């Protein structure tokens, strides 16, 4: 199976999202923010960044901030955290990734 489909009868949770990282493609029906986090979880930072780079909403800005924090570009990350109405967290990158996934799955 190449991807896990999502529909009105399927509730994705963090565990299932993480399990989907073993697939070749992201689950069908993810938001762009979750798809970006999925690609980042697969180790494809570039694809994750490409998906949210030109988006202006606060959720995308939050993912964008996380990605630049992961990249080590803290000045740029802080810019995007401000755009998202957030502050750079003191969490590990792994914890922030999990928190973002969890928040977008709600």
C-alpha positions in Angstrom: 0.0 0.0 0.0 1.5 3.4 -1.0 -0.6 5.7 1.1 -3.1 5.6 3.9 -6.4 7.2 2.8 -8.2 9.6 5.0 -11.9 10.2 4.8 -14.8 11.3 7.0 -14.8 7.9 8.8 -11.1 7.7 9.5 -9.7 9.7 12.4 -5.9 10.2 12.0 -4.1 10.4 15.3 -0.4 11.1 16.0 0.4 7.3 16.2 -1.2 6.7 12.8 0.5 9.8 11.4 3.9 8.6 12.6 3.2 5.1 11.3 2.4 6.6 7.8 6.0 7.7 7.6 6.8 4.1 6.5 4.8 4.7 3.4 6.1 6.1 0.1 3.5 8.8 -0.1 1.6 10.9 2.5 -1.9 9.9 3.5 -4.6 11.3 1.2 -6.5 14.2 2.6 -3.8 15.8 4.8 -3.7 19.6 5.1 -0.8 21.3 3.5 0.7 21.8 7.0 0.5 18.2 7.9 1.8 17.2 4.5 4.8 19.4 5.1 5.4 17.9 8.5 5.0 14.4 6.9 7.8 15.2 4.4 9.9 16.6 7.2 9.3 13.5 9.2 10.6 11.5 6.2 13.8 13.6 6.1 12.8 15.7 3.1 13.2 19.3 4.5 13.3 20.8 1.0 9.9 19.3 0.0 8.4 20.4 3.4 9.7 23.9 2.9 8.5 24.1 -0.7 4.9 23.2 0.4 4.5 26.1 2.9 7.1 28.6 1.6 4.6 30.9 -0.2 1.6 30.5 2.2 0.6 33.4 4.4 -1.7 31.8 7.1 -0.6 31.5 10.7 -0.5 27.7 10.7 1.8 27.6 7.7 4.0 30.3 9.3 4.3 28.1 12.4 5.5 25.1 10.3 7.8 27.5 8.4 9.2 28.7 11.7 9.8 25.2 12.9 11.5 24.2 9.6 13.9 27.2 9.8 14.6 26.4 13.5 15.5 22.9 12.4 17.7 24.3 9.7 19.6 26.3 12.3 18.5 29.7 10.8 17.2 31.1 14.1 16.8 34.7 12.9 14.5 33.5 10.0 12.8 31.1 12.4 12.0 33.9 14.8 10.6 36.0 12.0 8.2 33.2 11.1 7.3 32.5 14.8 6.3 36.2 15.0 4.2 35.8 11.8 2.5 32.8 13.5 1.9 34.8 16.7 4.2 32.4 18.6 7.5 32.5 20.3 10.3 30.0 19.7 9.7 27.1 22.1 12.3 25.7 24.5 11.2 22.2 23.3 13.4 19.9 21.4 12.8 19.8 17.6 11.3 16.3 18.0 8.9 17.6 20.7 7.9 20.6 18.6 7.3 18.4 15.5 5.0 16.2 17.6 3.2 19.1 19.1 2.6 20.6 15.6 1.4 17.3 14.3 -0.9 16.9 17.3 -2.3 20.4 17.0 -3.1 20.0 13.2 -4.7 16.7 13.7 -7.3 18.1 16.1 
